[in-house]
Amino acid sequence: MTVISDLAILVVAAGRGSRIGGGRPKQYRSLAGRPILAHSLAALHRAAPDAIILPVIHPDDQDLYLESIAGLDAKLRGRLRDPAFGGATRQASVLGGLEALRSAEAEIPKFVLIHDAARLFASSELIERAIAAAKAHGAAIPGVLVTDTIKEVDAESGVVATPARARLRAVQTPQAFHFDLILAAHRKAAAAGECDLTDDGAIAEWAGYRVHVFEGDSANMKVTSAEDLAIAEARLIRELQDVRNGQGYDVHAFGPGDHIWLGGLKVPHDHGLLGHSDADVLSHAITDALLGALADGDIGSHFPPSDPQWRGAASKIFLAAAAAKVRARGGMIAHVDATVVCERPKVGPHRDAIRASLAEIMNIQIDRVAIKATTSERLGFTGREEGIASLAIATVRLPI
């Protein structure tokens, strides 16, 4: 087998994240419009664009993983290898990822960085230091100075020692190794039944290798709690300083039918709406608002009614595509505010269900979606119940 890449980055994303509370695993939680895993992969690719990147995921998370990478830059997706599946422990997951790299024909790397998906702020400078340390030392881990006094206690919480802070480091990822060295260490530990080692540096130590500590980064936080989620999202949002607004408007006439679509929700009515697609007037207006904020044409330019493939199509396809364009630009949908204008059906009873549907389609929190409804006091085509109109404003945040 021939080495064709000096570097691989193994991203450990198989955990359940139970400490953070219910819901999906933390690496798939959305922060500033993108899952944590997507932020982590993007940061690693920016720092090492030529590296092979191999995520290690839980077997139950394949759909979540595919959803997370869908909006990533095409060049990054081109560097991703098909994910390996993790084991019952982090140690087992890393070994599975290393074996997957080893078994790939002609793609065995010289060096590997092993990184936790929950650390989404790995800087280019940190990655450069990790690569240099792997080349110089064979086994290296990032560490930051400990500023608090540390006490060692016994089973009854009595202090038994106070280690000197100057000799202590708080260890982070990515941890950096010669590939063959860390694979051999993991295999040795697994064969010996040694399964309580908490990081890859500890595995290398146990296997008899000297591990170097290089300068870490205090900003390289790990998301482990609900409080961490809030802190991380605030940091991400601060980086999205290009704030833009877009507006959208759409109208469709009533025709035969027994329901209409509003925001991806099927609403019973004594008429349907006429259109080339499913005539979801609300989704169309929001789609145009998002595209307007990106200065990227309108719904007709991306999904022309002259194209037969869109005949009868679900409008959530259009809206999801517009939202994905925002994420592909590294941005987030900060807020959507839309109004439906009609005499009937009454939107109020369906408002929260419509908001939930739209939030799911755009992959944003429901509290970023506002839906209002009004009549036109029996004036005009909406007042005569000839059709429905919708207006929308979308606010997006993009990196400068």
C-alpha positions as CSV (number, residue, x, y, z in Angstrom):
1,M,0.0,0.0,0.0
2,T,1.2,3.5,-0.9
3,V,0.9,6.6,1.3
4,I,-0.8,9.3,-0.8
5,S,-1.6,11.8,2.0
6,D,0.6,12.8,4.8
7,L,-2.2,13.6,7.1
8,A,-5.6,12.2,8.2
9,I,-7.9,13.8,10.7
10,L,-10.1,11.3,12.7
11,V,-13.1,13.1,14.1
12,V,-14.8,11.2,17.0
13,A,-18.5,11.8,16.8
14,A,-20.1,8.6,18.1
15,G,-21.0,9.7,21.6
16,R,-24.5,10.1,22.9
17,G,-23.9,13.4,24.7
18,S,-26.1,12.4,27.7
19,R,-24.7,15.2,30.0
20,I,-26.2,17.9,27.8
21,G,-29.8,16.7,28.2
22,G,-32.5,15.1,26.0
23,G,-32.9,15.3,22.3
24,R,-30.4,14.5,19.5
25,P,-26.8,13.8,20.3
26,K,-24.9,17.0,21.0
27,Q,-22.7,16.8,17.8
28,Y,-25.9,17.1,15.8
29,R,-27.4,20.0,17.8
30,S,-27.8,23.1,15.6
31,L,-25.7,26.2,16.6
32,A,-26.0,29.4,14.5
33,G,-27.7,27.5,11.8
34,R,-25.4,24.5,11.5
35,P,-24.9,21.3,13.5
36,I,-21.9,21.3,15.8
37,L,-20.3,18.5,13.7
38,A,-20.5,20.6,10.6
39,H,-18.8,23.5,12.4
40,S,-16.0,21.2,13.5
41,L,-15.5,19.7,10.1
42,A,-15.4,23.1,8.5
43,A,-12.8,24.4,11.0
44,L,-10.6,21.4,10.4
45,H,-10.8,21.7,6.7
46,R,-9.9,25.4,6.7
47,A,-6.8,24.6,8.8
48,A,-5.7,21.5,6.8
49,P,-7.5,21.6,3.4
50,D,-5.4,18.7,2.0
51,A,-6.0,16.3,4.9
52,I,-8.2,13.2,4.7
53,I,-11.0,13.6,7.2
54,L,-12.7,10.5,8.6
55,P,-15.7,10.9,11.0
56,V,-16.5,8.1,13.4
57,I,-20.2,8.0,14.1
58,H,-22.7,5.9,15.9
59,P,-24.4,3.3,13.7
60,D,-27.8,4.8,14.6
61,D,-26.8,8.3,13.4
62,Q,-26.4,7.8,9.7
63,D,-29.3,10.0,8.7
64,L,-28.3,12.7,11.2
65,Y,-24.7,12.6,9.8
66,L,-25.9,12.9,6.2
67,E,-28.1,15.8,7.2
68,S,-25.2,17.5,8.9
69,I,-22.8,17.4,6.0
70,A,-25.4,18.2,3.3
71,G,-24.7,22.0,3.5
72,L,-20.9,21.7,3.6
73,D,-18.6,23.2,1.0
74,A,-18.1,20.8,-2.0
75,K,-14.3,20.8,-1.5
76,L,-14.7,19.7,2.1
77,R,-17.2,17.0,1.2
78,G,-14.6,15.8,-1.3
79,R,-12.1,15.3,1.5
80,L,-14.5,13.4,3.7
81,R,-14.3,9.6,3.8
82,D,-17.3,7.4,4.4
83,P,-17.8,7.4,8.2
84,A,-16.6,4.6,10.3
85,F,-18.8,3.2,13.0
86,G,-17.9,3.7,16.7
87,G,-18.0,1.3,19.6
88,A,-19.2,1.3,23.2
89,T,-16.4,3.6,24.3
90,R,-14.4,6.5,22.9
91,Q,-11.4,4.2,22.9
92,A,-13.2,1.6,20.9
93,S,-14.4,4.3,18.5
94,V,-11.0,5.7,17.8
95,L,-9.6,2.2,17.2
96,G,-12.4,1.5,14.7
97,G,-11.5,4.8,12.9
98,L,-7.8,4.0,12.8
99,E,-8.5,0.5,11.5
100,A,-10.8,2.0,8.8
101,L,-7.9,4.3,7.7
102,R,-5.5,1.4,7.8
103,S,-7.8,-0.8,5.6
104,A,-8.3,1.8,2.9
105,E,-6.1,0.9,-0.1
106,A,-3.4,3.4,-0.9
107,E,-4.6,5.9,1.7
108,I,-2.6,5.1,4.8
109,P,-1.5,8.4,6.2
110,K,1.9,9.1,7.8
111,F,0.3,11.2,10.6
112,V,-3.1,11.4,12.2
113,L,-4.8,14.0,14.3
114,I,-7.6,12.7,16.6
115,H,-10.2,15.3,17.4
116,D,-13.4,15.4,19.4
117,A,-16.4,16.6,17.3
118,A,-17.6,18.6,20.3
119,R,-14.6,21.0,19.9
120,L,-15.8,23.2,17.1
121,F,-13.3,26.1,17.6
122,A,-10.0,24.4,16.6
123,S,-8.0,27.2,15.1
124,S,-5.6,27.0,12.1
125,E,-2.7,27.9,14.4
126,L,-3.6,25.0,16.8
127,I,-3.8,22.6,13.9
128,E,-0.4,23.8,12.6
129,R,1.2,23.3,16.0
130,A,-0.4,19.8,16.2
131,I,1.0,18.7,12.8
132,A,4.5,20.1,13.7
133,A,4.5,18.3,17.0
134,A,3.4,15.0,15.5
135,K,6.3,15.2,13.0
136,A,8.8,16.2,15.7
137,H,7.8,13.9,18.5
138,G,5.6,11.1,17.2
139,A,3.1,11.4,20.0
140,A,1.9,14.9,21.1
141,I,-1.1,16.4,22.8
142,P,-2.2,20.0,23.3
143,G,-2.3,21.4,26.8
144,V,-3.1,24.7,28.5
145,L,-1.8,26.0,31.7
146,V,-3.9,25.3,34.8
147,T,-4.9,28.6,36.5
148,D,-6.9,27.1,39.4
149,T,-5.2,25.4,42.3
150,I,-5.8,21.6,42.0
151,K,-6.4,19.3,45.0
152,E,-6.1,15.6,45.1
153,V,-8.7,14.1,47.5
154,D,-9.4,10.7,49.0
155,A,-12.6,8.8,49.1
156,E,-13.9,11.0,52.0
157,S,-13.0,14.2,50.1
158,G,-10.1,14.9,52.3
159,V,-7.1,16.6,50.6
160,V,-4.1,14.3,50.2
161,A,-2.0,16.4,47.8
162,T,-1.7,19.8,46.1
163,P,0.2,19.4,42.9
164,A,2.3,22.3,41.7
165,R,0.3,24.1,39.0
166,A,3.4,24.8,36.9
167,R,3.6,21.1,36.2
168,L,-0.1,20.7,35.3
169,R,-1.8,21.0,31.9
170,A,-5.4,20.7,30.9
171,V,-5.4,18.5,27.8
172,Q,-7.4,19.1,24.6
173,T,-7.7,17.7,21.1
174,P,-6.6,17.4,18.4
175,Q,-4.0,14.9,19.6
176,A,-1.3,14.2,17.1
177,F,0.6,11.1,16.3
178,H,2.6,9.1,13.8
179,F,-0.2,6.9,12.4
180,D,1.6,3.5,12.9
181,L,2.5,4.5,16.5
182,I,-1.0,5.3,17.7
183,L,-2.5,2.3,15.8
184,A,-0.1,0.0,17.5
185,A,-0.8,1.5,20.9
186,H,-4.5,1.2,20.5
187,R,-4.3,-2.4,19.3
188,K,-2.0,-3.3,22.2
189,A,-4.4,-1.7,24.7
190,A,-7.4,-3.5,23.2
191,A,-5.6,-6.9,23.2
192,A,-4.7,-6.4,26.9
193,G,-8.3,-5.5,27.8
194,E,-7.2,-2.1,28.9
195,C,-10.3,0.0,28.3
196,D,-10.3,2.7,30.9
197,L,-7.9,5.1,29.3
198,T,-9.6,8.5,28.7
199,D,-7.6,9.9,25.8
200,D,-5.3,8.9,23.1
201,G,-2.3,10.4,24.8
202,A,-2.9,8.1,27.8
203,I,-3.1,5.1,25.5
204,A,0.3,6.1,24.0
205,E,1.8,6.5,27.5
206,W,0.4,3.1,28.6
207,A,2.0,1.5,25.5
208,G,5.4,2.9,26.6
209,Y,5.7,5.9,24.3
210,R,6.9,9.3,25.4
211,V,4.2,11.9,24.8
212,H,5.0,15.6,24.2
213,V,2.7,18.4,25.3
214,F,2.5,21.3,22.9
215,E,0.8,24.7,23.4
216,G,-3.0,24.3,23.3
217,D,-5.6,27.0,22.9
218,S,-7.8,28.3,25.7
219,A,-10.5,29.2,23.1
220,N,-10.7,25.6,22.0
221,M,-13.6,24.8,24.3
222,K,-15.5,21.5,24.4
223,V,-19.3,21.6,24.4
224,T,-20.4,19.3,27.2
225,S,-23.4,21.1,28.8
226,A,-26.4,23.2,28.0
227,E,-24.5,26.3,29.2
228,D,-21.7,25.4,26.8
229,L,-24.2,25.3,23.9
230,A,-25.3,28.9,24.7
231,I,-21.7,30.1,25.0
232,A,-20.7,28.4,21.7
233,E,-23.6,29.8,19.8
234,A,-23.0,33.3,21.0
235,R,-19.4,33.0,19.8
236,L,-20.5,31.8,16.4
237,I,-23.1,34.5,16.0
238,R,-20.5,37.2,16.8
239,E,-18.5,36.0,13.9
240,L,-21.4,36.5,11.5
241,Q,-21.3,40.2,11.1
242,D,-22.8,40.6,7.7
243,V,-26.5,41.0,8.5
244,R,-28.9,41.1,5.6
245,N,-32.6,41.2,5.1
246,G,-34.6,39.9,2.2
247,Q,-38.3,40.2,1.3
248,G,-40.6,37.8,-0.6
249,Y,-44.1,38.0,-1.9
250,D,-46.3,35.3,-3.5
251,V,-50.0,34.8,-4.5
252,H,-52.0,31.8,-5.7
253,A,-55.6,31.6,-6.9
254,F,-58.1,29.2,-5.4
255,G,-59.3,26.2,-7.4
256,P,-60.9,22.8,-6.8
257,G,-59.7,20.8,-3.8
258,D,-60.2,20.0,-0.2
259,H,-57.0,21.4,1.3
260,I,-54.2,23.9,0.9
261,W,-50.5,23.7,1.8
262,L,-49.1,26.4,4.2
263,G,-45.5,26.3,5.3
264,G,-45.3,22.6,4.5
265,L,-48.5,21.8,6.5
266,K,-51.6,20.4,4.9
267,V,-54.6,22.6,6.0
268,P,-58.1,21.4,5.3
269,H,-60.2,23.8,3.2
270,D,-63.1,23.7,0.8
271,H,-60.8,24.8,-2.0
272,G,-57.3,24.1,-3.2
273,L,-54.7,26.5,-4.5
274,L,-53.6,26.5,-8.2
275,G,-50.0,26.4,-9.1
276,H,-47.2,24.6,-11.0
277,S,-46.0,23.0,-7.7
278,D,-48.2,22.4,-4.6
279,A,-48.9,26.2,-4.5
280,D,-47.6,26.6,-0.9
281,V,-47.9,30.4,-1.0
282,L,-46.2,30.8,2.4
283,S,-43.2,28.6,1.6
284,H,-42.8,30.4,-1.7
285,A,-42.7,33.8,-0.1
286,I,-40.1,32.7,2.5
287,T,-38.0,31.1,-0.1
288,D,-37.8,34.3,-2.1
289,A,-37.0,36.2,1.1
290,L,-34.0,34.0,1.8
291,L,-32.8,34.1,-1.8
292,G,-33.2,37.9,-1.7
293,A,-31.1,38.2,1.4
294,L,-28.3,36.2,-0.5
295,A,-28.8,38.3,-3.6
296,D,-29.2,35.0,-5.4
297,G,-32.2,35.4,-7.8
298,D,-35.7,34.2,-7.0
299,I,-37.6,30.9,-6.8
300,G,-38.4,31.0,-10.5
301,S,-34.8,31.2,-11.5
302,H,-33.8,28.2,-9.4
303,F,-37.0,26.2,-9.9
304,P,-38.5,27.4,-13.2
305,P,-42.2,26.6,-13.7
306,S,-41.3,25.6,-17.3
307,D,-39.4,22.6,-15.9
308,P,-41.7,19.6,-15.7
309,Q,-39.8,18.1,-12.8
310,W,-41.3,20.7,-10.5
311,R,-44.9,20.0,-11.5
312,G,-46.8,19.2,-8.3
313,A,-43.6,19.3,-6.3
314,A,-43.6,19.9,-2.6
315,S,-42.6,23.5,-1.9
316,K,-40.6,22.4,1.1
317,I,-38.0,21.2,-1.4
318,F,-37.6,24.8,-2.6
319,L,-37.5,26.2,0.9
320,A,-35.0,23.6,2.2
321,A,-32.7,24.4,-0.8
322,A,-32.8,28.1,0.0
323,A,-32.0,27.5,3.6
324,A,-29.1,25.2,2.5
325,K,-27.7,28.0,0.4
326,V,-27.5,30.2,3.5
327,R,-25.6,27.4,5.4
328,A,-23.3,26.8,2.4
329,R,-22.2,30.4,2.7
330,G,-21.3,29.8,6.3
331,G,-24.3,31.7,7.5
332,M,-27.4,31.3,9.6
333,I,-31.1,32.2,9.3
334,A,-31.5,34.6,12.2
335,H,-35.3,35.2,11.8
336,V,-38.2,34.7,9.5
337,D,-41.3,36.9,9.8
338,A,-44.2,36.1,7.4
339,T,-47.8,37.1,7.0
340,V,-50.6,35.2,5.3
341,V,-53.4,37.3,3.8
342,C,-56.8,35.6,3.3
343,E,-60.4,35.5,4.5
344,R,-60.4,31.8,4.9
345,P,-59.1,29.3,6.1
346,K,-58.4,30.7,9.5
347,V,-54.6,30.4,10.1
348,G,-54.7,31.0,13.9
349,P,-55.6,27.4,14.8
350,H,-52.7,26.1,12.7
351,R,-50.1,28.8,13.5
352,D,-47.8,26.8,15.8
353,A,-48.0,23.7,13.7
354,I,-47.0,25.8,10.7
355,R,-44.1,27.4,12.6
356,A,-42.9,23.9,13.7
357,S,-43.1,22.7,10.1
358,L,-41.2,25.7,8.7
359,A,-38.5,25.4,11.4
360,E,-38.0,21.7,10.6
361,I,-37.8,22.5,6.8
362,M,-35.2,25.3,7.4
363,N,-33.4,23.4,10.2
364,I,-33.7,26.3,12.6
365,Q,-35.3,26.8,16.1
366,I,-39.0,27.5,16.1
367,D,-38.4,30.7,18.1
368,R,-36.8,32.1,14.9
369,V,-40.0,31.7,13.0
370,A,-43.0,34.2,13.3
371,I,-46.2,33.6,11.4
372,K,-49.1,36.2,11.3
373,A,-52.3,36.2,9.4
374,T,-54.7,39.0,8.4
375,T,-57.7,39.5,6.2
376,S,-58.0,42.3,3.7
377,E,-61.4,43.5,5.0
378,R,-63.2,42.0,2.0
379,L,-61.2,44.2,-0.4
380,G,-59.4,43.0,-3.5
381,F,-58.9,39.4,-4.7
382,T,-58.1,38.1,-1.2
383,G,-61.2,39.8,0.1
384,R,-63.3,38.2,-2.6
385,E,-61.8,34.8,-1.6
386,E,-60.3,34.4,-5.1
387,G,-56.9,33.5,-3.7
388,I,-54.3,33.9,-0.9
389,A,-51.2,36.2,-0.7
390,S,-48.2,35.9,1.6
391,L,-45.4,38.3,2.5
392,A,-42.2,37.4,4.2
393,I,-39.0,39.0,5.6
394,A,-35.9,36.9,6.3
395,T,-32.9,38.1,8.3
396,V,-29.7,36.2,7.7
397,R,-26.2,36.5,9.1
398,L,-23.2,35.8,7.0
399,P,-19.4,35.9,7.6
400,I,-17.7,38.9,6.2
